Amino acid sequence: MDGTLSTLIAVLGTLLGATLTYLFQRSETRSSRQFAAQQQLRSERMAVYSDFAGAVTEFRRGQHDRWHRKHEDPAGQAAFEARVEAYRLRGVALHALFRVELIASGPTLVEAAHHAYDLTSGVHKAADKTELSARGEQAREALQQFVRLAASEIH
């Protein structure tokens, strides 16, 4: 009888140990998957947000170039080419904005991205160099605000 009881206790102990090991490993696997998914999302957000910042920066440069070429010779080929390039850069920036909308965690960051895009879109409408500088600076500051918000979301 003592031998049977010892065997039964050993079997129950083994089963309990195996069950606890299984539950622990399942929990660890779930935690590892969640961590990997969070890291992947963080990496994707970093790429999308930095692509947006780069696209808007290039768009702003294109808007400045468009303004300068237009004021040098409104009917010239350089003005036409600068306008076409500004349209292309606008499309790139708009595409990057859509990506931000798809991946951002909340409306505050999306609103900041829209604000930076909208201010950049109006840079070429400046009446003179002083206004051009002011509009460009406002667009740059709006983009910096977006970057600050994006950085806080990523970290």
Wavefront OBJ file of the C-alpha trace (Angstrom):
o trace
v 0.000 0.000 0.000
v 2.849 2.363 0.846
v 4.380 1.728 -2.581
v 1.123 2.503 -4.371
v 0.630 5.708 -2.424
v 4.185 6.814 -3.172
v 3.687 6.067 -6.861
v 0.389 7.948 -6.927
v 1.951 10.976 -5.228
v 4.867 10.881 -7.687
v 2.515 10.714 -10.692
v 0.340 13.554 -9.364
v 3.450 15.635 -8.660
v 4.723 15.045 -12.191
v 1.338 15.955 -13.690
v 1.130 19.093 -11.561
v 4.665 20.089 -12.563
v 3.957 19.506 -16.245
v 0.719 21.513 -16.044
v 2.398 24.427 -14.291
v 5.264 24.380 -16.805
v 2.768 24.416 -19.690
v 0.834 27.333 -18.207
v 4.020 29.301 -17.538
v 5.338 28.714 -21.075
v 2.003 29.701 -22.590
v 2.035 32.937 -20.599
v 5.625 33.646 -21.632
v 4.817 32.974 -25.282
v 1.859 35.359 -25.133
v 4.021 38.027 -23.501
v 6.748 37.552 -26.101
v 4.245 37.877 -28.939
v 2.774 41.051 -27.450
v 6.228 42.546 -27.004
v 7.186 41.667 -30.593
v 3.959 43.200 -31.907
v 4.525 46.379 -29.893
v 8.088 46.641 -31.176
v 6.895 46.131 -34.762
v 4.254 48.840 -34.370
v 6.795 51.195 -32.821
v 9.186 50.578 -35.704
v 6.444 51.142 -38.293
v 5.324 54.345 -36.592
v 8.880 55.633 -36.490
v 9.266 54.993 -40.233
v 5.895 56.545 -41.118
v 6.390 59.626 -38.942
v 9.904 60.274 -40.181
v 8.787 59.771 -43.802
v 6.041 62.333 -43.233
v 8.477 64.838 -41.721
v 10.835 64.368 -44.655
v 8.061 64.692 -47.222
v 6.696 67.882 -45.666
v 10.196 69.347 -45.427
v 10.742 68.699 -49.138
v 7.278 70.045 -49.906
v 8.098 73.251 -48.032
v 11.351 73.591 -49.983
v 9.403 73.060 -53.207
v 6.898 75.725 -52.198
v 9.723 78.208 -51.597
v 11.254 77.359 -54.961
v 7.873 77.748 -56.637
v 7.429 81.194 -55.097
v 10.907 82.361 -56.124
v 10.626 81.089 -59.724
v 7.184 82.695 -60.056
v 8.474 86.057 -58.858
v 11.535 85.915 -61.107
v 9.584 85.211 -64.319
v 5.903 84.270 -63.908
v 5.528 83.018 -67.487
v 8.944 81.347 -67.677
v 9.769 77.685 -68.036
v 11.454 77.611 -64.601
v 8.237 78.848 -62.955
v 6.238 76.173 -64.746
v 8.684 73.421 -63.757
v 8.779 74.621 -60.154
v 4.971 74.547 -60.020
v 4.886 71.012 -61.442
v 7.540 69.904 -58.932
v 5.572 71.520 -56.094
v 2.496 69.554 -57.166
v 4.526 66.342 -57.190
v 5.916 67.065 -53.732
v 2.412 67.885 -52.518
v 1.286 64.438 -53.643
v 4.196 62.771 -51.845
v 3.412 64.725 -48.659
v -0.301 63.912 -48.937
v 0.505 60.214 -49.302
v 2.697 60.412 -46.201
v -0.144 62.199 -44.373
v -2.526 59.354 -45.220
v -0.028 56.869 -43.781
v 0.119 58.917 -40.568
v -3.687 58.822 -40.374
v -3.625 55.033 -40.704
v -1.051 54.332 -38.002
v -1.363 57.141 -35.442
v -2.750 56.168 -32.069
v -4.938 59.228 -31.612
v -6.443 62.328 -33.167
v -3.976 64.801 -31.635
v -1.094 63.540 -33.747
v -3.247 63.392 -36.883
v -4.401 66.973 -36.309
v -0.789 68.104 -35.874
v 0.140 66.381 -39.137
v -2.766 68.050 -40.967
v -1.791 71.416 -39.516
v 1.811 71.063 -40.728
v 0.626 69.935 -44.166
v -1.929 72.744 -44.478
v 0.520 75.469 -43.475
v 3.076 74.114 -45.932
v 0.459 74.061 -48.700
v -0.053 77.818 -48.364
v 3.594 78.901 -48.337
v 3.651 79.729 -52.070
v 0.748 82.182 -51.672
v 2.917 84.746 -49.866
v 2.737 88.288 -51.228
v 6.388 89.183 -50.557
v 9.632 87.776 -49.157
v 8.781 88.790 -45.599
v 5.490 86.930 -45.724
v 7.204 83.993 -47.450
v 9.665 83.742 -44.569
v 6.884 84.031 -42.001
v 4.755 81.367 -43.686
v 7.752 79.085 -44.077
v 8.637 79.518 -40.414
v 5.062 78.774 -39.310
v 5.070 75.601 -41.403
v 8.445 74.574 -39.980
v 7.255 75.147 -36.396
v 4.073 73.137 -37.047
v 6.191 70.281 -38.362
v 8.436 70.459 -35.307
v 5.333 70.229 -33.102
v 4.260 67.141 -35.032
v 7.711 65.602 -34.537
v 7.589 66.293 -30.788
v 4.187 64.631 -30.494
v 5.296 61.693 -32.624
v 8.432 61.232 -30.531
v 6.396 61.150 -27.327
v 4.105 58.511 -28.842
v 7.030 56.368 -29.952
v 8.805 56.527 -26.591
l 1 2 3 4 5 6 7 8 9 10 11 12 13 14 15 16 17 18 19 20 21 22 23 24 25 26 27 28 29 30 31 32 33 34 35 36 37 38 39 40 41 42 43 44 45 46 47 48 49 50 51 52 53 54 55 56 57 58 59 60 61 62 63 64 65 66 67 68 69 70 71 72 73 74 75 76 77 78 79 80 81 82 83 84 85 86 87 88 89 90 91 92 93 94 95 96 97 98 99 100 101 102 103 104 105 106 107 108 109 110 111 112 113 114 115 116 117 118 119 120 121 122 123 124 125 126 127 128 129 130 131 132 133 134 135 136 137 138 139 140 141 142 143 144 145 146 147 148 149 150 151 152 153 154 155
